[in-house]
Amino acid sequence: MNKHADGPLWKWMATAVLAHLVTSVVHGAAHGGAQIPMSIVANLFVFVVILAGPVLGLALSWRAERLGSLIVALTMAGSLVFGVVNHFLLDSPDHVSQVEAQWRMIFGTTAMLLTITEMLGLGFAIRLIRVRRLS
């Protein structure tokens, strides 16, 4: 275990990553319920970058904090861009305003929560990288 892994900053990053994972699962259920189509490439991105990436980075950060935090930062940044573009910018079935009325509230709420957890996870990860570089 590294000397920062039990510190408050690492715990905040871990909380953001785990909250992001839970929110992603709920958001995925809303995607399924609303029958929002996704391409194979988009699904691969979701599974590799959005779901697995931050969790893998968090696990790796336990032993190699800087590398793991870098993976968390990169995957959260990628997730943030993907989500903002698809949920709020592009006019598509994945835009919050285009989702079926019965799923719109949960879809929109989880889309916003994903944006928040991604920004927090990215910020905490960058901060950990900086702290580790200075130690």
Secondary structure, 3 states (H helix, E strand, C coil): CCCCCCCHHHHHHHHHHHHHHHHHHHHHHHHHHCCCCCCHHHHHHHHHHHHHHHHHHHHHHCCCHHHHHHHHHHHHHHHHHHHHHHHHHCCCCCCCCCCCHHHHHHHHHHHHHHHHHHHHHHHHHHHHHHHHHHC
